[in-house]
Amino acid sequence: MTDPKVSIILIGYNDAARLPNALESLTSQSFREIEIIAVDDCSTDDSVAILRAVAGTDPRIRVEVLAQNSGASAARNRGMELASAPLIMFCDSDDRYEFHACLLYTSPSPRDS
């Protein structure tokens, strides 16, 4: 993969039921030059297994599991430490991105002209 233009930090804790929906919305983005950094906040359900299974099929996904439950802020901060793209977006495990969300985020604003 070329250098990503957008790092998407997906955070979650014990949300295995909704996590596949969030992952599907991220992996199917129309803008492909992304990396997905999935940070699990020490879940006790099947969240990590789901993340690792999807990461095994998509090289743009990296899974990070926190050593102890630390909260959403710590998970986001860890994701930012791992991000390599110049732009960062955040997604919670119960969120879903629209198909062109990353493309719109990377497009210049009319004010930039």
Phi and psi in radians as a Rosetta constraint file:
Dihedral C 1 N 2 CA 2 C 2 CIRCULARHARMONIC -1.271 0.35
Dihedral N 2 CA 2 C 2 N 3 CIRCULARHARMONIC 3.007 0.35
Dihedral C 2 N 3 CA 3 C 3 CIRCULARHARMONIC -1.046 0.35
Dihedral N 3 CA 3 C 3 N 4 CIRCULARHARMONIC 2.264 0.35
Dihedral C 3 N 4 CA 4 C 4 CIRCULARHARMONIC -1.204 0.35
Dihedral N 4 CA 4 C 4 N 5 CIRCULARHARMONIC 2.617 0.35
Dihedral C 4 N 5 CA 5 C 5 CIRCULARHARMONIC -1.652 0.35
Dihedral N 5 CA 5 C 5 N 6 CIRCULARHARMONIC -0.414 0.35
Dihedral C 5 N 6 CA 6 C 6 CIRCULARHARMONIC -2.358 0.35
Dihedral N 6 CA 6 C 6 N 7 CIRCULARHARMONIC 2.286 0.35
Dihedral C 6 N 7 CA 7 C 7 CIRCULARHARMONIC -1.767 0.35
Dihedral N 7 CA 7 C 7 N 8 CIRCULARHARMONIC 2.153 0.35
Dihedral C 7 N 8 CA 8 C 8 CIRCULARHARMONIC -1.818 0.35
Dihedral N 8 CA 8 C 8 N 9 CIRCULARHARMONIC 2.110 0.35
Dihedral C 8 N 9 CA 9 C 9 CIRCULARHARMONIC -1.734 0.35
Dihedral N 9 CA 9 C 9 N 10 CIRCULARHARMONIC 1.943 0.35
Dihedral C 9 N 10 CA 10 C 10 CIRCULARHARMONIC -1.778 0.35
Dihedral N 10 CA 10 C 10 N 11 CIRCULARHARMONIC 2.072 0.35
Dihedral C 10 N 11 CA 11 C 11 CIRCULARHARMONIC -1.980 0.35
Dihedral N 11 CA 11 C 11 N 12 CIRCULARHARMONIC 2.643 0.35
Dihedral C 11 N 12 CA 12 C 12 CIRCULARHARMONIC -2.846 0.35
Dihedral N 12 CA 12 C 12 N 13 CIRCULARHARMONIC 2.797 0.35
Dihedral C 12 N 13 CA 13 C 13 CIRCULARHARMONIC -2.639 0.35
Dihedral N 13 CA 13 C 13 N 14 CIRCULARHARMONIC 2.021 0.35
Dihedral C 13 N 14 CA 14 C 14 CIRCULARHARMONIC 0.860 0.35
Dihedral N 14 CA 14 C 14 N 15 CIRCULARHARMONIC 0.890 0.35
Dihedral C 14 N 15 CA 15 C 15 CIRCULARHARMONIC -2.255 0.35
Dihedral N 15 CA 15 C 15 N 16 CIRCULARHARMONIC 0.712 0.35
Dihedral C 15 N 16 CA 16 C 16 CIRCULARHARMONIC -0.978 0.35
Dihedral N 16 CA 16 C 16 N 17 CIRCULARHARMONIC -0.550 0.35
Dihedral C 16 N 17 CA 17 C 17 CIRCULARHARMONIC -1.178 0.35
Dihedral N 17 CA 17 C 17 N 18 CIRCULARHARMONIC -0.622 0.35
Dihedral C 17 N 18 CA 18 C 18 CIRCULARHARMONIC -1.795 0.35
Dihedral N 18 CA 18 C 18 N 19 CIRCULARHARMONIC -0.214 0.35
Dihedral C 18 N 19 CA 19 C 19 CIRCULARHARMONIC -1.028 0.35
Dihedral N 19 CA 19 C 19 N 20 CIRCULARHARMONIC -0.757 0.35
Dihedral C 19 N 20 CA 20 C 20 CIRCULARHARMONIC -1.022 0.35
Dihedral N 20 CA 20 C 20 N 21 CIRCULARHARMONIC -0.622 0.35
Dihedral C 20 N 21 CA 21 C 21 CIRCULARHARMONIC -1.136 0.35
Dihedral N 21 CA 21 C 21 N 22 CIRCULARHARMONIC -0.768 0.35
Dihedral C 21 N 22 CA 22 C 22 CIRCULARHARMONIC -1.114 0.35
Dihedral N 22 CA 22 C 22 N 23 CIRCULARHARMONIC -0.799 0.35
Dihedral C 22 N 23 CA 23 C 23 CIRCULARHARMONIC -1.083 0.35
Dihedral N 23 CA 23 C 23 N 24 CIRCULARHARMONIC -0.733 0.35
Dihedral C 23 N 24 CA 24 C 24 CIRCULARHARMONIC -1.076 0.35
Dihedral N 24 CA 24 C 24 N 25 CIRCULARHARMONIC -0.706 0.35
Dihedral C 24 N 25 CA 25 C 25 CIRCULARHARMONIC -1.180 0.35
Dihedral N 25 CA 25 C 25 N 26 CIRCULARHARMONIC -0.500 0.35
Dihedral C 25 N 26 CA 26 C 26 CIRCULARHARMONIC -1.428 0.35
Dihedral N 26 CA 26 C 26 N 27 CIRCULARHARMONIC -0.774 0.35
Dihedral C 26 N 27 CA 27 C 27 CIRCULARHARMONIC -1.239 0.35
Dihedral N 27 CA 27 C 27 N 28 CIRCULARHARMONIC -0.333 0.35
Dihedral C 27 N 28 CA 28 C 28 CIRCULARHARMONIC -1.738 0.35
Dihedral N 28 CA 28 C 28 N 29 CIRCULARHARMONIC 0.281 0.35
Dihedral C 28 N 29 CA 29 C 29 CIRCULARHARMONIC -1.024 0.35
Dihedral N 29 CA 29 C 29 N 30 CIRCULARHARMONIC 2.496 0.35
Dihedral C 29 N 30 CA 30 C 30 CIRCULARHARMONIC -1.170 0.35
Dihedral N 30 CA 30 C 30 N 31 CIRCULARHARMONIC -0.557 0.35
Dihedral C 30 N 31 CA 31 C 31 CIRCULARHARMONIC -1.510 0.35
Dihedral N 31 CA 31 C 31 N 32 CIRCULARHARMONIC 2.021 0.35
Dihedral C 31 N 32 CA 32 C 32 CIRCULARHARMONIC -1.621 0.35
Dihedral N 32 CA 32 C 32 N 33 CIRCULARHARMONIC -0.273 0.35
Dihedral C 32 N 33 CA 33 C 33 CIRCULARHARMONIC -1.454 0.35
Dihedral N 33 CA 33 C 33 N 34 CIRCULARHARMONIC 1.105 0.35
Dihedral C 33 N 34 CA 34 C 34 CIRCULARHARMONIC -2.204 0.35
Dihedral N 34 CA 34 C 34 N 35 CIRCULARHARMONIC 2.775 0.35
Dihedral C 34 N 35 CA 35 C 35 CIRCULARHARMONIC -2.152 0.35
Dihedral N 35 CA 35 C 35 N 36 CIRCULARHARMONIC 2.533 0.35
Dihedral C 35 N 36 CA 36 C 36 CIRCULARHARMONIC -2.027 0.35
Dihedral N 36 CA 36 C 36 N 37 CIRCULARHARMONIC 2.036 0.35
Dihedral C 36 N 37 CA 37 C 37 CIRCULARHARMONIC -1.834 0.35
Dihedral N 37 CA 37 C 37 N 38 CIRCULARHARMONIC 1.835 0.35
Dihedral C 37 N 38 CA 38 C 38 CIRCULARHARMONIC -1.636 0.35
Dihedral N 38 CA 38 C 38 N 39 CIRCULARHARMONIC 1.995 0.35
Dihedral C 38 N 39 CA 39 C 39 CIRCULARHARMONIC -1.923 0.35
Dihedral N 39 CA 39 C 39 N 40 CIRCULARHARMONIC 2.012 0.35
Dihedral C 39 N 40 CA 40 C 40 CIRCULARHARMONIC -1.693 0.35
Dihedral N 40 CA 40 C 40 N 41 CIRCULARHARMONIC 2.292 0.35
Dihedral C 40 N 41 CA 41 C 41 CIRCULARHARMONIC -1.581 0.35
Dihedral N 41 CA 41 C 41 N 42 CIRCULARHARMONIC 0.873 0.35
Dihedral C 41 N 42 CA 42 C 42 CIRCULARHARMONIC 1.189 0.35
Dihedral N 42 CA 42 C 42 N 43 CIRCULARHARMONIC 0.834 0.35
Dihedral C 42 N 43 CA 43 C 43 CIRCULARHARMONIC -1.094 0.35
Dihedral N 43 CA 43 C 43 N 44 CIRCULARHARMONIC 2.669 0.35
Dihedral C 43 N 44 CA 44 C 44 CIRCULARHARMONIC -1.922 0.35
Dihedral N 44 CA 44 C 44 N 45 CIRCULARHARMONIC 0.031 0.35
Dihedral C 44 N 45 CA 45 C 45 CIRCULARHARMONIC -1.766 0.35
Dihedral N 45 CA 45 C 45 N 46 CIRCULARHARMONIC -2.703 0.35
Dihedral C 45 N 46 CA 46 C 46 CIRCULARHARMONIC -1.541 0.35
Dihedral N 46 CA 46 C 46 N 47 CIRCULARHARMONIC 0.234 0.35
Dihedral C 46 N 47 CA 47 C 47 CIRCULARHARMONIC -0.980 0.35
Dihedral N 47 CA 47 C 47 N 48 CIRCULARHARMONIC -0.829 0.35
Dihedral C 47 N 48 CA 48 C 48 CIRCULARHARMONIC -1.128 0.35
Dihedral N 48 CA 48 C 48 N 49 CIRCULARHARMONIC -0.713 0.35
Dihedral C 48 N 49 CA 49 C 49 CIRCULARHARMONIC -1.081 0.35
Dihedral N 49 CA 49 C 49 N 50 CIRCULARHARMONIC -0.701 0.35
Dihedral C 49 N 50 CA 50 C 50 CIRCULARHARMONIC -1.128 0.35
Dihedral N 50 CA 50 C 50 N 51 CIRCULARHARMONIC -0.818 0.35
Dihedral C 50 N 51 CA 51 C 51 CIRCULARHARMONIC -1.030 0.35
Dihedral N 51 CA 51 C 51 N 52 CIRCULARHARMONIC -0.811 0.35
Dihedral C 51 N 52 CA 52 C 52 CIRCULARHARMONIC -1.168 0.35
Dihedral N 52 CA 52 C 52 N 53 CIRCULARHARMONIC -0.625 0.35
Dihedral C 52 N 53 CA 53 C 53 CIRCULARHARMONIC -1.121 0.35
Dihedral N 53 CA 53 C 53 N 54 CIRCULARHARMONIC -0.792 0.35
Dihedral C 53 N 54 CA 54 C 54 CIRCULARHARMONIC -1.215 0.35
Dihedral N 54 CA 54 C 54 N 55 CIRCULARHARMONIC -0.669 0.35
Dihedral C 54 N 55 CA 55 C 55 CIRCULARHARMONIC -1.073 0.35
Dihedral N 55 CA 55 C 55 N 56 CIRCULARHARMONIC -0.545 0.35
Dihedral C 55 N 56 CA 56 C 56 CIRCULARHARMONIC -1.175 0.35
Dihedral N 56 CA 56 C 56 N 57 CIRCULARHARMONIC -0.295 0.35
Dihedral C 56 N 57 CA 57 C 57 CIRCULARHARMONIC -1.879 0.35
Dihedral N 57 CA 57 C 57 N 58 CIRCULARHARMONIC -0.103 0.35
Dihedral C 57 N 58 CA 58 C 58 CIRCULARHARMONIC -2.460 0.35
Dihedral N 58 CA 58 C 58 N 59 CIRCULARHARMONIC 1.912 0.35
Dihedral C 58 N 59 CA 59 C 59 CIRCULARHARMONIC -1.182 0.35
Dihedral N 59 CA 59 C 59 N 60 CIRCULARHARMONIC -0.143 0.35
Dihedral C 59 N 60 CA 60 C 60 CIRCULARHARMONIC -1.390 0.35
Dihedral N 60 CA 60 C 60 N 61 CIRCULARHARMONIC -0.141 0.35
Dihedral C 60 N 61 CA 61 C 61 CIRCULARHARMONIC -1.779 0.35
Dihedral N 61 CA 61 C 61 N 62 CIRCULARHARMONIC 2.294 0.35
Dihedral C 61 N 62 CA 62 C 62 CIRCULARHARMONIC -2.136 0.35
Dihedral N 62 CA 62 C 62 N 63 CIRCULARHARMONIC 2.335 0.35
Dihedral C 62 N 63 CA 63 C 63 CIRCULARHARMONIC -1.894 0.35
Dihedral N 63 CA 63 C 63 N 64 CIRCULARHARMONIC 2.275 0.35
Dihedral C 63 N 64 CA 64 C 64 CIRCULARHARMONIC -2.213 0.35
Dihedral N 64 CA 64 C 64 N 65 CIRCULARHARMONIC 2.230 0.35
Dihedral C 64 N 65 CA 65 C 65 CIRCULARHARMONIC -1.974 0.35
Dihedral N 65 CA 65 C 65 N 66 CIRCULARHARMONIC 2.121 0.35
Dihedral C 65 N 66 CA 66 C 66 CIRCULARHARMONIC -1.171 0.35
Dihedral N 66 CA 66 C 66 N 67 CIRCULARHARMONIC 2.570 0.35
Dihedral C 66 N 67 CA 67 C 67 CIRCULARHARMONIC -1.208 0.35
Dihedral N 67 CA 67 C 67 N 68 CIRCULARHARMONIC -0.502 0.35
Dihedral C 67 N 68 CA 68 C 68 CIRCULARHARMONIC -2.553 0.35
Dihedral N 68 CA 68 C 68 N 69 CIRCULARHARMONIC 2.698 0.35
Dihedral C 68 N 69 CA 69 C 69 CIRCULARHARMONIC -1.093 0.35
Dihedral N 69 CA 69 C 69 N 70 CIRCULARHARMONIC 2.081 0.35
Dihedral C 69 N 70 CA 70 C 70 CIRCULARHARMONIC -2.204 0.35
Dihedral N 70 CA 70 C 70 N 71 CIRCULARHARMONIC -0.114 0.35
Dihedral C 70 N 71 CA 71 C 71 CIRCULARHARMONIC 1.705 0.35
Dihedral N 71 CA 71 C 71 N 72 CIRCULARHARMONIC 2.904 0.35
Dihedral C 71 N 72 CA 72 C 72 CIRCULARHARMONIC -1.083 0.35
Dihedral N 72 CA 72 C 72 N 73 CIRCULARHARMONIC -0.702 0.35
Dihedral C 72 N 73 CA 73 C 73 CIRCULARHARMONIC -1.089 0.35
Dihedral N 73 CA 73 C 73 N 74 CIRCULARHARMONIC -0.775 0.35
Dihedral C 73 N 74 CA 74 C 74 CIRCULARHARMONIC -1.123 0.35
Dihedral N 74 CA 74 C 74 N 75 CIRCULARHARMONIC -0.674 0.35
Dihedral C 74 N 75 CA 75 C 75 CIRCULARHARMONIC -1.131 0.35
Dihedral N 75 CA 75 C 75 N 76 CIRCULARHARMONIC -0.767 0.35
Dihedral C 75 N 76 CA 76 C 76 CIRCULARHARMONIC -1.104 0.35
Dihedral N 76 CA 76 C 76 N 77 CIRCULARHARMONIC -0.758 0.35
Dihedral C 76 N 77 CA 77 C 77 CIRCULARHARMONIC -1.058 0.35
Dihedral N 77 CA 77 C 77 N 78 CIRCULARHARMONIC -0.732 0.35
Dihedral C 77 N 78 CA 78 C 78 CIRCULARHARMONIC -1.121 0.35
Dihedral N 78 CA 78 C 78 N 79 CIRCULARHARMONIC -0.708 0.35
Dihedral C 78 N 79 CA 79 C 79 CIRCULARHARMONIC -1.064 0.35
Dihedral N 79 CA 79 C 79 N 80 CIRCULARHARMONIC -0.714 0.35
Dihedral C 79 N 80 CA 80 C 80 CIRCULARHARMONIC -1.139 0.35
Dihedral N 80 CA 80 C 80 N 81 CIRCULARHARMONIC -0.614 0.35
Dihedral C 80 N 81 CA 81 C 81 CIRCULARHARMONIC -1.088 0.35
Dihedral N 81 CA 81 C 81 N 82 CIRCULARHARMONIC -0.597 0.35
Dihedral C 81 N 82 CA 82 C 82 CIRCULARHARMONIC -1.539 0.35
Dihedral N 82 CA 82 C 82 N 83 CIRCULARHARMONIC -0.271 0.35
Dihedral C 82 N 83 CA 83 C 83 CIRCULARHARMONIC -1.128 0.35
Dihedral N 83 CA 83 C 83 N 84 CIRCULARHARMONIC 2.464 0.35
Dihedral C 83 N 84 CA 84 C 84 CIRCULARHARMONIC -2.057 0.35
Dihedral N 84 CA 84 C 84 N 85 CIRCULARHARMONIC -0.158 0.35
Dihedral C 84 N 85 CA 85 C 85 CIRCULARHARMONIC -1.544 0.35
Dihedral N 85 CA 85 C 85 N 86 CIRCULARHARMONIC 2.746 0.35
Dihedral C 85 N 86 CA 86 C 86 CIRCULARHARMONIC -1.268 0.35
Dihedral N 86 CA 86 C 86 N 87 CIRCULARHARMONIC -0.336 0.35
Dihedral C 86 N 87 CA 87 C 87 CIRCULARHARMONIC -2.038 0.35
Dihedral N 87 CA 87 C 87 N 88 CIRCULARHARMONIC 2.484 0.35
Dihedral C 87 N 88 CA 88 C 88 CIRCULARHARMONIC -2.218 0.35
Dihedral N 88 CA 88 C 88 N 89 CIRCULARHARMONIC 2.365 0.35
Dihedral C 88 N 89 CA 89 C 89 CIRCULARHARMONIC -2.159 0.35
Dihedral N 89 CA 89 C 89 N 90 CIRCULARHARMONIC 2.701 0.35
Dihedral C 89 N 90 CA 90 C 90 CIRCULARHARMONIC -2.072 0.35
Dihedral N 90 CA 90 C 90 N 91 CIRCULARHARMONIC 2.537 0.35
Dihedral C 90 N 91 CA 91 C 91 CIRCULARHARMONIC -2.517 0.35
Dihedral N 91 CA 91 C 91 N 92 CIRCULARHARMONIC 2.315 0.35
Dihedral C 91 N 92 CA 92 C 92 CIRCULARHARMONIC -1.599 0.35
Dihedral N 92 CA 92 C 92 N 93 CIRCULARHARMONIC 2.772 0.35
Dihedral C 92 N 93 CA 93 C 93 CIRCULARHARMONIC -1.126 0.35
Dihedral N 93 CA 93 C 93 N 94 CIRCULARHARMONIC -0.276 0.35
Dihedral C 93 N 94 CA 94 C 94 CIRCULARHARMONIC -1.790 0.35
Dihedral N 94 CA 94 C 94 N 95 CIRCULARHARMONIC 0.205 0.35
Dihedral C 94 N 95 CA 95 C 95 CIRCULARHARMONIC -1.731 0.35
Dihedral N 95 CA 95 C 95 N 96 CIRCULARHARMONIC 2.909 0.35
Dihedral C 95 N 96 CA 96 C 96 CIRCULARHARMONIC -2.498 0.35
Dihedral N 96 CA 96 C 96 N 97 CIRCULARHARMONIC 2.223 0.35
Dihedral C 96 N 97 CA 97 C 97 CIRCULARHARMONIC -1.491 0.35
Dihedral N 97 CA 97 C 97 N 98 CIRCULARHARMONIC 2.477 0.35
Dihedral C 97 N 98 CA 98 C 98 CIRCULARHARMONIC -1.170 0.35
Dihedral N 98 CA 98 C 98 N 99 CIRCULARHARMONIC 2.770 0.35
Dihedral C 98 N 99 CA 99 C 99 CIRCULARHARMONIC -0.973 0.35
Dihedral N 99 CA 99 C 99 N 100 CIRCULARHARMONIC -0.646 0.35
Dihedral C 99 N 100 CA 100 C 100 CIRCULARHARMONIC -1.834 0.35
Dihedral N 100 CA 100 C 100 N 101 CIRCULARHARMONIC 0.321 0.35
Dihedral C 100 N 101 CA 101 C 101 CIRCULARHARMONIC -1.003 0.35
Dihedral N 101 CA 101 C 101 N 102 CIRCULARHARMONIC -0.822 0.35
Dihedral C 101 N 102 CA 102 C 102 CIRCULARHARMONIC -1.235 0.35
Dihedral N 102 CA 102 C 102 N 103 CIRCULARHARMONIC -0.639 0.35
Dihedral C 102 N 103 CA 103 C 103 CIRCULARHARMONIC -1.089 0.35
Dihedral N 103 CA 103 C 103 N 104 CIRCULARHARMONIC -0.786 0.35
Dihedral C 103 N 104 CA 104 C 104 CIRCULARHARMONIC -1.122 0.35
Dihedral N 104 CA 104 C 104 N 105 CIRCULARHARMONIC -0.633 0.35
Dihedral C 104 N 105 CA 105 C 105 CIRCULARHARMONIC -1.164 0.35
Dihedral N 105 CA 105 C 105 N 106 CIRCULARHARMONIC -0.564 0.35
Dihedral C 105 N 106 CA 106 C 106 CIRCULARHARMONIC -1.576 0.35
Dihedral N 106 CA 106 C 106 N 107 CIRCULARHARMONIC -0.226 0.35
Dihedral C 106 N 107 CA 107 C 107 CIRCULARHARMONIC -1.305 0.35
Dihedral N 107 CA 107 C 107 N 108 CIRCULARHARMONIC 2.440 0.35
Dihedral C 107 N 108 CA 108 C 108 CIRCULARHARMONIC -1.104 0.35
Dihedral N 108 CA 108 C 108 N 109 CIRCULARHARMONIC 2.473 0.35
Dihedral C 108 N 109 CA 109 C 109 CIRCULARHARMONIC -1.282 0.35
Dihedral N 109 CA 109 C 109 N 110 CIRCULARHARMONIC 2.587 0.35
Dihedral C 109 N 110 CA 110 C 110 CIRCULARHARMONIC -0.980 0.35
Dihedral N 110 CA 110 C 110 N 111 CIRCULARHARMONIC -0.462 0.35
Dihedral C 110 N 111 CA 111 C 111 CIRCULARHARMONIC -1.210 0.35
Dihedral N 111 CA 111 C 111 N 112 CIRCULARHARMONIC -0.375 0.35
Dihedral C 111 N 112 CA 112 C 112 CIRCULARHARMONIC -1.365 0.35
Dihedral N 112 CA 112 C 112 N 113 CIRCULARHARMONIC -0.176 0.35
